[in-house]
Amino acid sequence: MTNLEMSESISIDATPEQIYALVSDVTRTGEWSPICRSCWWDEGAGPQVGAWFTGRNETPEQTWETRSQVVAATDGREFAWEVNNGWVYWGYTLEPENGGTRLTESWKLLPAGVAGFHEVFGDTAEDEIEKRRLAAESGIPATLTAIKAILEKG
């Protein structure tokens, strides 16, 4: 099995607080994600640990929804969630850097996710996992570039 964890970073000319306000607003995810077209909070929820939201993803082959729970929400420092009760971790960390911010996006397929893919997809699980890994590998830099463009468009 290939590496099921990755992260990349980008420097953005914005404060950590400005970037956090954007990335923690999951309702805007469709503006920067190559696959996630929209997200919405459960009624009354928002960017705090324990909150739930739904995401709608689209590829040429399929459309599907996921349920995610916020697992980290520290203003100006970190925002992260787990998909499908601990299958996949997605997160952003923010560090001040030269008057701007270094934004890092991370992805990890967790052990429950590996087991879940095998349960759901059976003999094709490894192919499905590889599709998700490749999507993260190309999607993370595309997402970071889009977030940077949104924040720096001035």
N, CA, C and O atoms as a GROMACS GRO file, in nm:
protein
  616
    1MET      N    1   0.085  -0.118   0.000
    1MET     CA    2   0.000   0.000   0.000
    1MET      C    3   0.089   0.124   0.000
    1MET      O    4   0.191   0.128   0.069
    2THR      N    5   0.050   0.224  -0.076
    2THR     CA    6   0.127   0.347  -0.086
    2THR      C    7   0.103   0.435   0.037
    2THR      O    8   0.023   0.402   0.125
    3ASN      N    9   0.174   0.546   0.041
    3ASN     CA   10   0.163   0.639   0.153
    3ASN      C   11   0.023   0.698   0.159
    3ASN      O   12  -0.027   0.753   0.060
    4LEU      N   13  -0.040   0.686   0.273
    4LEU     CA   14  -0.177   0.733   0.289
    4LEU      C   15  -0.184   0.860   0.374
    4LEU      O   16  -0.282   0.884   0.445
    5GLU      N   17  -0.079   0.939   0.364
    5GLU     CA   18  -0.071   1.064   0.440
    5GLU      C   19   0.012   1.163   0.360
    5GLU      O   20   0.117   1.127   0.308
    6MET      N   21  -0.036   1.286   0.351
    6MET     CA   22   0.042   1.387   0.279
    6MET      C   23   0.002   1.526   0.326
    6MET      O   24  -0.105   1.548   0.382
    7SER      N   25   0.093   1.620   0.301
    7SER     CA   26   0.063   1.760   0.328
    7SER      C   27   0.151   1.847   0.240
    7SER      O   28   0.258   1.806   0.196
    8GLU      N   29   0.103   1.968   0.215
    8GLU     CA   30   0.178   2.069   0.141
    8GLU      C   31   0.148   2.204   0.202
    8GLU      O   32   0.047   2.222   0.270
    9SER      N   33   0.237   2.298   0.178
    9SER     CA   34   0.223   2.432   0.234
    9SER      C   35   0.237   2.537   0.125
    9SER      O   36   0.292   2.512   0.018
   10ILE      N   37   0.184   2.657   0.156
   10ILE     CA   38   0.195   2.771   0.067
   10ILE      C   39   0.205   2.896   0.154
   10ILE      O   40   0.146   2.902   0.262
   11SER      N   41   0.278   2.996   0.105
   11SER     CA   42   0.285   3.125   0.175
   11SER      C   43   0.178   3.216   0.118
   11SER      O   44   0.162   3.228  -0.004
   12ILE      N   45   0.105   3.282   0.208
   12ILE     CA   46  -0.005   3.369   0.167
   12ILE      C   47   0.012   3.505   0.234
   12ILE      O   48   0.045   3.513   0.353
   13ASP      N   49  -0.010   3.610   0.158
   13ASP     CA   50  -0.001   3.745   0.210
   13ASP      C   51  -0.133   3.783   0.276
   13ASP      O   52  -0.211   3.863   0.225
   14ALA      N   53  -0.156   3.722   0.394
   14ALA     CA   54  -0.276   3.747   0.475
   14ALA      C   55  -0.243   3.702   0.617
   14ALA      O   56  -0.152   3.622   0.638
   15THR      N   57  -0.317   3.752   0.713
   15THR     CA   58  -0.292   3.713   0.852
   15THR      C   59  -0.348   3.572   0.878
   15THR      O   60  -0.437   3.526   0.806
   16PRO      N   61  -0.295   3.505   0.979
   16PRO     CA   62  -0.353   3.375   1.016
   16PRO      C   63  -0.502   3.385   1.045
   16PRO      O   64  -0.578   3.293   1.012
   17GLU      N   65  -0.545   3.494   1.106
   17GLU     CA   66  -0.686   3.511   1.138
   17GLU      C   67  -0.772   3.525   1.012
   17GLU      O   68  -0.883   3.471   1.006
   18GLN      N   69  -0.722   3.596   0.912
   18GLN     CA   70  -0.795   3.610   0.786
   18GLN      C   71  -0.809   3.474   0.716
   18GLN      O   72  -0.915   3.439   0.665
   19ILE      N   73  -0.701   3.400   0.715
   19ILE     CA   74  -0.703   3.269   0.649
   19ILE      C   75  -0.793   3.173   0.727
   19ILE      O   76  -0.870   3.098   0.668
   20TYR      N   77  -0.782   3.175   0.858
   20TYR     CA   78  -0.867   3.088   0.940
   20TYR      C   79  -1.015   3.117   0.915
   20TYR      O   80  -1.096   3.025   0.902
   21ALA      N   81  -1.051   3.245   0.909
   21ALA     CA   82  -1.190   3.282   0.885
   21ALA      C   83  -1.240   3.222   0.754
   21ALA      O   84  -1.357   3.183   0.744
   22LEU      N   85  -1.155   3.215   0.654
   22LEU     CA   86  -1.194   3.158   0.526
   22LEU      C   87  -1.203   3.006   0.533
   22LEU      O   88  -1.307   2.949   0.501
   23VAL      N   89  -1.094   2.939   0.575
   23VAL     CA   90  -1.093   2.792   0.568
   23VAL      C   91  -1.187   2.727   0.668
   23VAL      O   92  -1.230   2.613   0.647
   24SER      N   93  -1.221   2.796   0.775
   24SER     CA   94  -1.314   2.738   0.873
   24SER      C   95  -1.460   2.761   0.834
   24SER      O   96  -1.550   2.710   0.899
   25ASP      N   97  -1.483   2.838   0.728
   25ASP     CA   98  -1.618   2.856   0.676
   25ASP      C   99  -1.642   2.750   0.570
   25ASP      O  100  -1.625   2.774   0.450
   26VAL      N  101  -1.682   2.632   0.614
   26VAL     CA  102  -1.695   2.519   0.521
   26VAL      C  103  -1.796   2.546   0.411
   26VAL      O  104  -1.793   2.479   0.308
   27THR      N  105  -1.887   2.642   0.431
   27THR     CA  106  -1.985   2.673   0.327
   27THR      C  107  -1.920   2.734   0.203
   27THR      O  108  -1.984   2.745   0.099
   28ARG      N  109  -1.792   2.773   0.214
   28ARG     CA  110  -1.719   2.831   0.100
   28ARG      C  111  -1.626   2.730   0.033
   28ARG      O  112  -1.559   2.765  -0.064
   29THR      N  113  -1.621   2.606   0.081
   29THR     CA  114  -1.527   2.507   0.030
   29THR      C  115  -1.536   2.489  -0.121
   29THR      O  116  -1.433   2.468  -0.186
   30GLY      N  117  -1.654   2.497  -0.177
   30GLY     CA  118  -1.670   2.483  -0.322
   30GLY      C  119  -1.595   2.586  -0.403
   30GLY      O  120  -1.573   2.566  -0.523
   31GLU      N  121  -1.555   2.697  -0.341
   31GLU     CA  122  -1.479   2.801  -0.411
   31GLU      C  123  -1.335   2.758  -0.439
   31GLU      O  124  -1.273   2.812  -0.530
   32TRP      N  125  -1.281   2.663  -0.362
   32TRP     CA  126  -1.141   2.627  -0.380
   32TRP      C  127  -1.115   2.479  -0.400
   32TRP      O  128  -1.007   2.442  -0.447
   33SER      N  129  -1.207   2.394  -0.368
   33SER     CA  130  -1.182   2.250  -0.378
   33SER      C  131  -1.209   2.198  -0.519
   33SER      O  132  -1.311   2.233  -0.579
   34PRO      N  133  -1.118   2.116  -0.574
   34PRO     CA  134  -1.143   2.059  -0.705
   34PRO      C  135  -1.252   1.951  -0.706
   34PRO      O  136  -1.306   1.920  -0.812
   35ILE      N  137  -1.285   1.893  -0.591
   35ILE     CA  138  -1.384   1.785  -0.586
   35ILE      C  139  -1.505   1.821  -0.501
   35ILE      O  140  -1.618   1.794  -0.540
   36CYS      N  141  -1.482   1.881  -0.385
   36CYS     CA  142  -1.595   1.917  -0.298
   36CYS      C  143  -1.663   2.041  -0.355
   36CYS      O  144  -1.604   2.148  -0.361
   37ARG      N  145  -1.787   2.025  -0.397
   37ARG     CA  146  -1.860   2.133  -0.462
   37ARG      C  147  -1.936   2.221  -0.363
   37ARG      O  148  -1.958   2.339  -0.389
   38SER      N  149  -1.976   2.163  -0.249
   38SER     CA  150  -2.048   2.243  -0.149
   38SER      C  151  -2.045   2.172  -0.014
   38SER      O  152  -2.031   2.050  -0.006
   39CYS      N  153  -2.058   2.252   0.091
   39CYS     CA  154  -2.069   2.200   0.228
   39CYS      C  155  -2.172   2.284   0.301
   39CYS      O  156  -2.194   2.401   0.269
   40TRP      N  157  -2.235   2.222   0.399
   40TRP     CA  158  -2.329   2.296   0.483
   40TRP      C  159  -2.326   2.238   0.624
   40TRP      O  160  -2.313   2.118   0.644
   41TRP      N  161  -2.337   2.330   0.719
   41TRP     CA  162  -2.337   2.292   0.860
   41TRP      C  163  -2.470   2.229   0.898
   41TRP      O  164  -2.573   2.262   0.841
   42ASP      N  165  -2.468   2.139   0.994
   42ASP     CA  166  -2.592   2.095   1.056
   42ASP      C  167  -2.657   2.218   1.119
   42ASP      O  168  -2.588   2.314   1.152
   43GLU      N  169  -2.787   2.216   1.135
   43GLU     CA  170  -2.858   2.330   1.191
   43GLU      C  171  -2.798   2.369   1.326
   43GLU      O  172  -2.783   2.286   1.416
   44GLY      N  173  -2.765   2.496   1.338
   44GLY     CA  174  -2.710   2.550   1.462
   44GLY      C  175  -2.561   2.527   1.481
   44GLY      O  176  -2.503   2.574   1.579
   45ALA      N  177  -2.496   2.455   1.389
   45ALA     CA  178  -2.353   2.425   1.403
   45ALA      C  179  -2.268   2.532   1.335
   45ALA      O  180  -2.316   2.610   1.254
   46GLY      N  181  -2.141   2.532   1.372
   46GLY     CA  182  -2.044   2.624   1.314
   46GLY      C  183  -1.905   2.570   1.342
   46GLY      O  184  -1.891   2.457   1.387
   47PRO      N  185  -1.804   2.649   1.315
   47PRO     CA  186  -1.666   2.599   1.322
   47PRO      C  187  -1.614   2.582   1.466
   47PRO      O  188  -1.527   2.657   1.512
   48GLN      N  189  -1.669   2.482   1.535
   48GLN     CA  190  -1.617   2.450   1.668
   48GLN      C  191  -1.602   2.298   1.679
   48GLN      O  192  -1.671   2.223   1.610
   49VAL      N  193  -1.513   2.254   1.765
   49VAL     CA  194  -1.489   2.111   1.782
   49VAL      C  195  -1.620   2.042   1.819
   49VAL      O  196  -1.696   2.088   1.905
   50GLY      N  197  -1.645   1.931   1.751
   50GLY     CA  198  -1.766   1.854   1.773
   50GLY      C  199  -1.877   1.883   1.674
   50GLY      O  200  -1.971   1.805   1.662
   51ALA      N  201  -1.869   1.995   1.601
   51ALA     CA  202  -1.973   2.032   1.505
   51ALA      C  203  -1.968   1.939   1.383
   51ALA      O  204  -1.862   1.888   1.346
   52TRP      N  205  -2.084   1.918   1.323
   52TRP     CA  206  -2.098   1.831   1.206
   52TRP      C  207  -2.138   1.912   1.084
   52TRP      O  208  -2.210   2.011   1.094
   53PHE      N  209  -2.089   1.867   0.968
   53PHE     CA  210  -2.133   1.925   0.841
   53PHE      C  211  -2.135   1.817   0.734
   53PHE      O  212  -2.074   1.711   0.748
   54THR      N  213  -2.208   1.847   0.627
   54THR     CA  214  -2.218   1.757   0.513
   54THR      C  215  -2.147   1.821   0.396
   54THR      O  216  -2.153   1.942   0.376
   55GLY      N  217  -2.078   1.737   0.317
   55GLY     CA  218  -2.012   1.785   0.196
   55GLY      C  219  -2.061   1.707   0.075
   55GLY      O  220  -2.085   1.587   0.083
   56ARG      N  221  -2.077   1.777  -0.036
   56ARG     CA  222  -2.114   1.712  -0.163
   56ARG      C  223  -1.993   1.717  -0.256
   56ARG      O  224  -1.940   1.823  -0.287
   57ASN      N  225  -1.952   1.599  -0.298
   57ASN     CA  226  -1.835   1.583  -0.384
   57ASN      C  227  -1.877   1.538  -0.522
   57ASN      O  228  -1.974   1.463  -0.538
   58GLU      N  229  -1.802   1.584  -0.623
   58GLU     CA  230  -1.832   1.545  -0.760
   58GLU      C  231  -1.704   1.518  -0.836
   58GLU      O  232  -1.608   1.595  -0.831
   59THR      N  233  -1.705   1.406  -0.907
   59THR     CA  234  -1.602   1.375  -1.006
   59THR      C  235  -1.676   1.340  -1.134
   59THR      O  236  -1.798   1.326  -1.132
   60PRO      N  237  -1.606   1.326  -1.247
   60PRO     CA  238  -1.677   1.285  -1.369
   60PRO      C  239  -1.749   1.150  -1.354
   60PRO      O  240  -1.848   1.125  -1.422
   61GLU      N  241  -1.700   1.065  -1.265
   61GLU     CA  242  -1.758   0.932  -1.249
   61GLU      C  243  -1.874   0.926  -1.151
   61GLU      O  244  -1.963   0.841  -1.165
   62GLN      N  245  -1.875   1.014  -1.052
   62GLN     CA  246  -1.977   1.001  -0.948
   62GLN      C  247  -1.997   1.129  -0.868
   62GLN      O  248  -1.914   1.220  -0.870
   63THR      N  249  -2.110   1.133  -0.797
   63THR     CA  250  -2.141   1.239  -0.700
   63THR      C  251  -2.176   1.169  -0.570
   63THR      O  252  -2.252   1.072  -0.571
   64TRP      N  253  -2.123   1.217  -0.457
   64TRP     CA  254  -2.153   1.156  -0.328
   64TRP      C  255  -2.144   1.260  -0.218
   64TRP      O  256  -2.080   1.364  -0.232
   65GLU      N  257  -2.209   1.229  -0.107
   65GLU     CA  258  -2.205   1.316   0.010
   65GLU      C  259  -2.132   1.247   0.123
   65GLU      O  260  -2.134   1.124   0.136
   66THR      N  261  -2.068   1.328   0.206
   66THR     CA  262  -1.997   1.277   0.324
   66THR      C  263  -2.044   1.353   0.446
   66THR      O  264  -2.095   1.465   0.436
   67ARG      N  265  -2.026   1.291   0.561
   67ARG     CA  266  -2.052   1.357   0.689
   67ARG      C  267  -1.917   1.376   0.758
   67ARG      O  268  -1.836   1.284   0.764
   68SER      N  269  -1.895   1.495   0.809
   68SER     CA  270  -1.768   1.527   0.872
   68SER      C  271  -1.792   1.594   1.006
   68SER      O  272  -1.892   1.662   1.028
   69GLN      N  273  -1.695   1.572   1.097
   69GLN     CA  274  -1.700   1.633   1.230
   69GLN      C  275  -1.572   1.710   1.254
   69GLN      O  276  -1.462   1.659   1.231
   70VAL      N  277  -1.586   1.832   1.302
   70VAL     CA  278  -1.471   1.916   1.334
   70VAL      C  279  -1.396   1.855   1.453
   70VAL      O  280  -1.456   1.825   1.556
   71VAL      N  281  -1.264   1.837   1.437
   71VAL     CA  282  -1.182   1.780   1.544
   71VAL      C  283  -1.079   1.880   1.598
   71VAL      O  284  -1.016   1.854   1.701
   72ALA      N  285  -1.060   1.993   1.529
   72ALA     CA  286  -0.970   2.098   1.578
   72ALA      C  287  -1.022   2.232   1.526
   72ALA      O  288  -1.056   2.244   1.409
   73ALA      N  289  -1.027   2.330   1.614
   73ALA     CA  290  -1.075   2.463   1.575
   73ALA      C  291  -1.014   2.567   1.668
   73ALA      O  292  -1.075   2.608   1.767
   74THR      N  293  -0.892   2.609   1.636
   74THR     CA  294  -0.821   2.709   1.714
   74THR      C  295  -0.798   2.829   1.624
   74THR      O  296  -0.717   2.824   1.532
   75ASP      N  297  -0.870   2.938   1.651
   75ASP     CA  298  -0.867   3.056   1.566
   75ASP      C  299  -0.724   3.098   1.533
   75ASP      O  300  -0.641   3.116   1.622
   76GLY      N  301  -0.698   3.114   1.404
   76GLY     CA  302  -0.568   3.160   1.358
   76GLY      C  303  -0.459   3.056   1.361
   76GLY      O  304  -0.345   3.086   1.327
   77ARG      N  305  -0.490   2.932   1.402
   77ARG     CA  306  -0.384   2.830   1.414
   77ARG      C  307  -0.416   2.698   1.344
   77ARG      O  308  -0.331   2.644   1.274
   78GLU      N  309  -0.539   2.645   1.364
   78GLU     CA  310  -0.569   2.512   1.310
   78GLU      C  311  -0.719   2.492   1.294
   78GLU      O  312  -0.799   2.532   1.379
   79PHE      N  313  -0.755   2.430   1.182
   79PHE     CA  314  -0.893   2.387   1.159
   79PHE      C  315  -0.887   2.250   1.091
   79PHE      O  316  -0.822   2.235   0.987
   80ALA      N  317  -0.955   2.150   1.150
   80ALA     CA  318  -0.948   2.014   1.094
   80ALA      C  319  -1.077   1.940   1.120
   80ALA      O  320  -1.153   1.973   1.210
   81TRP      N  321  -1.101   1.837   1.038
   81TRP     CA  322  -1.221   1.754   1.053
   81TRP      C  323  -1.190   1.611   1.010
   81TRP      O  324  -1.092   1.585   0.939
   82GLU      N  325  -1.274   1.521   1.056
   82GLU     CA  326  -1.266   1.382   1.014
   82GLU      C  327  -1.394   1.346   0.939
   82GLU      O  328  -1.504   1.384   0.978
   83VAL      N  329  -1.376   1.273   0.831
   83VAL     CA  330  -1.485   1.233   0.744
   83VAL      C  331  -1.532   1.092   0.781
   83VAL      O  332  -1.451   1.004   0.810
   84ASN      N  333  -1.663   1.073   0.780
   84ASN     CA  334  -1.724   0.940   0.802
   84ASN      C  335  -1.677   0.874   0.931
   84ASN      O  336  -1.632   0.759   0.930
   85ASN      N  337  -1.689   0.946   1.041
   85ASN     CA  338  -1.655   0.890   1.173
   85ASN      C  339  -1.514   0.833   1.180
   85ASN      O  340  -1.493   0.721   1.225
   86GLY      N  341  -1.418   0.913   1.134
   86GLY     CA  342  -1.278   0.874   1.150
   86GLY      C  343  -1.218   0.797   1.036
   86GLY      O  344  -1.118   0.728   1.055
   87TRP      N  345  -1.275   0.807   0.917
   87TRP     CA  346  -1.215   0.741   0.801
   87TRP      C  347  -1.099   0.822   0.745
   87TRP      O  348  -0.993   0.768   0.715
   88VAL      N  349  -1.120   0.954   0.733
   88VAL     CA  350  -1.020   1.041   0.669
   88VAL      C  351  -1.006   1.168   0.752
   88VAL      O  352  -1.105   1.224   0.801
   89TYR      N  353  -0.882   1.213   0.767
   89TYR     CA  354  -0.851   1.339   0.834
   89TYR      C  355  -0.814   1.442   0.728
   89TYR      O  356  -0.733   1.414   0.640
   90TRP      N  357  -0.874   1.560   0.737
   90TRP     CA  358  -0.836   1.676   0.656
   90TRP      C  359  -0.812   1.791   0.752
   90TRP      O  360  -0.888   1.809   0.847
   91GLY      N  361  -0.708   1.870   0.728
   91GLY     CA  362  -0.687   1.982   0.817
   91GLY      C  363  -0.597   2.089   0.760
   91GLY      O  364  -0.522   2.068   0.664
   92TYR      N  365  -0.608   2.206   0.821
   92TYR     CA  366  -0.524   2.320   0.789
   92TYR      C  367  -0.453   2.366   0.915
   92TYR      O  368  -0.514   2.375   1.022
   93THR      N  369  -0.324   2.394   0.904
   93THR     CA  370  -0.252   2.462   1.011
   93THR      C  371  -0.196   2.592   0.954
   93THR      O  372  -0.163   2.601   0.836
   94LEU      N  373  -0.187   2.692   1.041
   94LEU     CA  374  -0.145   2.825   1.000
   94LEU      C  375  -0.033   2.873   1.090
   94LEU      O  376  -0.041   2.862   1.212
   95GLU      N  377   0.072   2.927   1.028
   95GLU     CA  378   0.186   2.980   1.104
   95GLU      C  379   0.224   3.115   1.048
   95GLU      O  380   0.240   3.130   0.927
   96PRO      N  381   0.239   3.216   1.136
   96PRO     CA  382   0.287   3.346   1.087
   96PRO      C  383   0.423   3.329   1.018
   96PRO      O  384   0.508   3.251   1.063
   97GLU      N  385   0.441   3.403   0.908
   97GLU     CA  386   0.565   3.390   0.831
   97GLU      C  387   0.591   3.519   0.753
   97GLU      O  388   0.515   3.553   0.662
   98ASN      N  389   0.696   3.590   0.788
   98ASN     CA  390   0.740   3.708   0.713
   98ASN      C  391   0.627   3.807   0.682
   98ASN      O  392   0.616   3.856   0.570
   99GLY      N  393   0.544   3.837   0.781
   99GLY     CA  394   0.436   3.932   0.763
   99GLY      C  395   0.311   3.872   0.700
   99GLY      O  396   0.210   3.940   0.685
  100GLY      N  397   0.318   3.745   0.663
  100GLY     CA  398   0.203   3.674   0.608
  100GLY      C  399   0.182   3.546   0.686
  100GLY      O  400   0.204   3.542   0.807
  101THR      N  401   0.140   3.442   0.618
  101THR     CA  402   0.110   3.316   0.684
  101THR      C  403   0.151   3.199   0.596
  101THR      O  404   0.134   3.202   0.475
  102ARG      N  405   0.203   3.098   0.660
  102ARG     CA  406   0.230   2.971   0.592
  102ARG      C  407   0.110   2.880   0.623
  102ARG      O  408   0.087   2.843   0.738
  103LEU      N  409   0.034   2.846   0.519
  103LEU     CA  410  -0.083   2.760   0.531
  103LEU      C  411  -0.046   2.620   0.486
  103LEU      O  412   0.005   2.601   0.375
  104THR      N  413  -0.071   2.522   0.571
  104THR     CA  414  -0.044   2.383   0.539
  104THR      C  415  -0.175   2.306   0.538
  104THR      O  416  -0.253   2.315   0.633
  105GLU      N  417  -0.198   2.232   0.431
  105GLU     CA  418  -0.315   2.144   0.424
  105GLU      C  419  -0.265   2.000   0.434
  105GLU      O  420  -0.167   1.963   0.370
  106SER      N  421  -0.333   1.920   0.517
  106SER     CA  422  -0.294   1.781   0.540
  106SER      C  423  -0.411   1.687   0.515
  106SER      O  424  -0.527   1.722   0.537
  107TRP      N  425  -0.377   1.567   0.469
  107TRP     CA  426  -0.474   1.460   0.443
  107TRP      C  427  -0.415   1.330   0.494
  107TRP      O  428  -0.295   1.305   0.480
  108LYS      N  429  -0.500   1.249   0.554
  108LYS     CA  430  -0.455   1.117   0.599
  108LYS      C  431  -0.573   1.021   0.596
  108LYS      O  432  -0.679   1.049   0.653
  109LEU      N  433  -0.554   0.908   0.529
  109LEU     CA  434  -0.652   0.800   0.534
  109LEU      C  435  -0.623   0.723   0.661
  109LEU      O  436  -0.517   0.662   0.675
  110LEU      N  437  -0.717   0.725   0.754
  110LEU     CA  438  -0.698   0.664   0.886
  110LEU      C  439  -0.726   0.514   0.882
  110LEU      O  440  -0.790   0.466   0.788
  111PRO      N  441  -0.680   0.439   0.982
  111PRO     CA  442  -0.703   0.293   0.983
  111PRO      C  443  -0.850   0.255   0.967
  111PRO      O  444  -0.881   0.157   0.899
  112ALA      N  445  -0.941   0.330   1.029
  112ALA     CA  446  -1.084   0.299   1.014
  112ALA      C  447  -1.126   0.316   0.869
  112ALA      O  448  -1.215   0.245   0.821
  113GLY      N  449  -1.066   0.410   0.799
  113GLY     CA  450  -1.096   0.432   0.658
  113GLY      C  451  -1.046   0.319   0.570
  113GLY      O  452  -1.116   0.275   0.479
  114VAL      N  453  -0.925   0.272   0.597
  114VAL     CA  454  -0.872   0.159   0.522
  114VAL      C  455  -0.964   0.039   0.540
  114VAL      O  456  -1.002  -0.026   0.442
  115ALA      N  457  -1.001   0.010   0.664
  115ALA     CA  458  -1.092  -0.102   0.692
  115ALA      C  459  -1.227  -0.078   0.626
  115ALA      O  460  -1.286  -0.171   0.569
  116GLY      N  461  -1.277   0.044   0.633
  116GLY     CA  462  -1.406   0.076   0.573
  116GLY      C  463  -1.406   0.059   0.422
  116GLY      O  464  -1.502   0.008   0.365
  117PHE      N  465  -1.299   0.103   0.357
  117PHE     CA  466  -1.290   0.085   0.212
  117PHE      C  467  -1.291  -0.063   0.175
  117PHE      O  468  -1.354  -0.104   0.078
  118HIS      N  469  -1.222  -0.144   0.254
  118HIS     CA  470  -1.221  -0.288   0.227
  118HIS      C  471  -1.358  -0.348   0.249
  118HIS      O  472  -1.400  -0.438   0.175
  119GLU      N  473  -1.429  -0.300   0.349
  119GLU     CA  474  -1.564  -0.351   0.375
  119GLU      C  475  -1.661  -0.311   0.264
  119GLU      O  476  -1.741  -0.392   0.218
  120VAL      N  477  -1.653  -0.186   0.220
  120VAL     CA  478  -1.747  -0.135   0.120
  120VAL      C  479  -1.713  -0.183  -0.021
  120VAL      O  480  -1.802  -0.220  -0.098
  121PHE      N  481  -1.584  -0.181  -0.056
  121PHE     CA  482  -1.544  -0.207  -0.193
  121PHE      C  483  -1.487  -0.346  -0.219
  121PHE      O  484  -1.468  -0.385  -0.334
  122GLY      N  485  -1.459  -0.421  -0.114
  122GLY     CA  486  -1.411  -0.558  -0.132
  122GLY      C  487  -1.284  -0.566  -0.215
  122GLY      O  488  -1.184  -0.502  -0.183
  123ASP      N  489  -1.289  -0.644  -0.322
  123ASP     CA  490  -1.170  -0.669  -0.405
  123ASP      C  491  -1.116  -0.544  -0.474
  123ASP      O  492  -0.999  -0.542  -0.514
  124THR      N  493  -1.198  -0.441  -0.488
  124THR     CA  494  -1.151  -0.320  -0.556
  124THR      C  495  -1.111  -0.210  -0.456
  124THR      O  496  -1.087  -0.096  -0.496
  125ALA      N  497  -1.104  -0.243  -0.328
  125ALA     CA  498  -1.073  -0.143  -0.224
  125ALA      C  499  -0.941  -0.072  -0.250
  125ALA      O  500  -0.934   0.050  -0.238
  126GLU      N  501  -0.838  -0.146  -0.284
  126GLU     CA  502  -0.707  -0.082  -0.305
  126GLU      C  503  -0.711   0.017  -0.422
  126GLU      O  504  -0.647   0.122  -0.417
  127ASP      N  505  -0.786  -0.016  -0.526
  127ASP     CA  506  -0.803   0.077  -0.638
  127ASP      C  507  -0.876   0.203  -0.593
  127ASP      O  508  -0.838   0.313  -0.632
  128GLU      N  509  -0.980   0.186  -0.512
  128GLU     CA  510  -1.056   0.301  -0.462
  128GLU      C  511  -0.970   0.388  -0.370
  128GLU      O  512  -0.976   0.510  -0.376
  129ILE      N  513  -0.891   0.324  -0.286
  129ILE     CA  514  -0.801   0.399  -0.197
  129ILE      C  515  -0.700   0.477  -0.281
  129ILE      O  516  -0.672   0.593  -0.251
  130GLU      N  517  -0.647   0.415  -0.385
  130GLU     CA  518  -0.550   0.484  -0.470
  130GLU      C  519  -0.615   0.603  -0.540
  130GLU      O  520  -0.550   0.706  -0.556
  131LYS      N  521  -0.739   0.592  -0.582
  131LYS     CA  522  -0.810   0.706  -0.642
  131LYS      C  523  -0.816   0.822  -0.543
  131LYS      O  524  -0.792   0.937  -0.580
  132ARG      N  525  -0.848   0.792  -0.418
  132ARG     CA  526  -0.858   0.898  -0.316
  132ARG      C  527  -0.721   0.959  -0.288
  132ARG      O  528  -0.709   1.080  -0.270
  133ARG      N  529  -0.617   0.874  -0.285
  133ARG     CA  530  -0.482   0.924  -0.261
  133ARG      C  531  -0.439   1.018  -0.374
  133ARG      O  532  -0.385   1.125  -0.350
  134LEU      N  533  -0.463   0.976  -0.497
  134LEU     CA  534  -0.427   1.060  -0.612
  134LEU      C  535  -0.507   1.190  -0.614
  134LEU      O  536  -0.454   1.295  -0.651
  135ALA      N  537  -0.634   1.183  -0.575
  135ALA     CA  538  -0.716   1.304  -0.568
  135ALA      C  539  -0.660   1.401  -0.464
  135ALA      O  540  -0.657   1.522  -0.488
  136ALA      N  541  -0.615   1.350  -0.351
  136ALA     CA  542  -0.554   1.436  -0.249
  136ALA      C  543  -0.421   1.491  -0.300
  136ALA      O  544  -0.390   1.608  -0.280
  137GLU      N  545  -0.344   1.408  -0.365
  137GLU     CA  546  -0.212   1.449  -0.414
  137GLU      C  547  -0.221   1.565  -0.514
  137GLU      O  548  -0.139   1.657  -0.510
  138SER      N  549  -0.320   1.561  -0.602
  138SER     CA  550  -0.337   1.671  -0.697
  138SER      C  551  -0.425   1.782  -0.639
  138SER      O  552  -0.408   1.900  -0.674
  139GLY      N  553  -0.518   1.745  -0.551
  139GLY     CA  554  -0.612   1.842  -0.498
  139GLY      C  555  -0.555   1.938  -0.396
  139GLY      O  556  -0.594   2.054  -0.391
  140ILE      N  557  -0.462   1.890  -0.314
  140ILE     CA  558  -0.405   1.978  -0.211
  140ILE      C  559  -0.336   2.099  -0.273
  140ILE      O  560  -0.368   2.211  -0.235
  141PRO      N  561  -0.241   2.082  -0.366
  141PRO     CA  562  -0.180   2.202  -0.423
  141PRO      C  563  -0.279   2.292  -0.497
  141PRO      O  564  -0.266   2.414  -0.494
  142ALA      N  565  -0.377   2.231  -0.564
  142ALA     CA  566  -0.479   2.312  -0.633
  142ALA      C  567  -0.561   2.392  -0.533
  142ALA      O  568  -0.591   2.509  -0.556
  143THR      N  569  -0.596   2.330  -0.422
  143THR     CA  570  -0.673   2.397  -0.317
  143THR      C  571  -0.593   2.512  -0.257
  143THR      O  572  -0.645   2.622  -0.241
  144LEU      N  573  -0.469   2.486  -0.222
  144LEU     CA  574  -0.386   2.591  -0.163
  144LEU      C  575  -0.369   2.710  -0.257
  144LEU      O  576  -0.376   2.825  -0.214
  145THR      N  577  -0.348   2.682  -0.385
  145THR     CA  578  -0.333   2.789  -0.484
  145THR      C  579  -0.462   2.871  -0.494
  145THR      O  580  -0.456   2.993  -0.504
  146ALA      N  581  -0.576   2.804  -0.492
  146ALA     CA  582  -0.704   2.875  -0.501
  146ALA      C  583  -0.730   2.959  -0.376
  146ALA      O  584  -0.778   3.072  -0.386
  147ILE      N  585  -0.699   2.905  -0.258
  147ILE     CA  586  -0.716   2.981  -0.133
  147ILE      C  587  -0.628   3.106  -0.136
  147ILE      O  588  -0.673   3.214  -0.099
  148LYS      N  589  -0.505   3.090  -0.179
  148LYS     CA  590  -0.412   3.203  -0.190
  148LYS      C  591  -0.471   3.311  -0.283
  148LYS      O  592  -0.469   3.430  -0.251
  149ALA      N  593  -0.523   3.269  -0.398
  149ALA     CA  594  -0.580   3.363  -0.495
  149ALA      C  595  -0.699   3.438  -0.435
  149ALA      O  596  -0.712   3.558  -0.455
  150ILE      N  597  -0.785   3.368  -0.364
  150ILE     CA  598  -0.901   3.433  -0.301
  150ILE      C  599  -0.856   3.539  -0.202
  150ILE      O  600  -0.909   3.650  -0.201
  151LEU      N  601  -0.758   3.504  -0.119
  151LEU     CA  602  -0.715   3.597  -0.014
  151LEU      C  603  -0.630   3.713  -0.065
  151LEU      O  604  -0.631   3.821  -0.006
  152GLU      N  605  -0.558   3.692  -0.172
  152GLU     CA  606  -0.466   3.796  -0.221
  152GLU      C  607  -0.524   3.878  -0.336
  152GLU      O  608  -0.457   3.968  -0.386
  153LYS      N  609  -0.645   3.850  -0.379
  153LYS     CA  610  -0.699   3.919  -0.497
  153LYS      C  611  -0.720   4.068  -0.474
  153LYS      O  612  -0.726   4.145  -0.569
  154GLY      N  613  -0.732   4.107  -0.345
  154GLY     CA  614  -0.737   4.246  -0.306
  154GLY      C  615  -0.830   4.329  -0.383
  154GLY      O  616  -0.842   4.449  -0.357
   0.00000   0.00000   0.00000
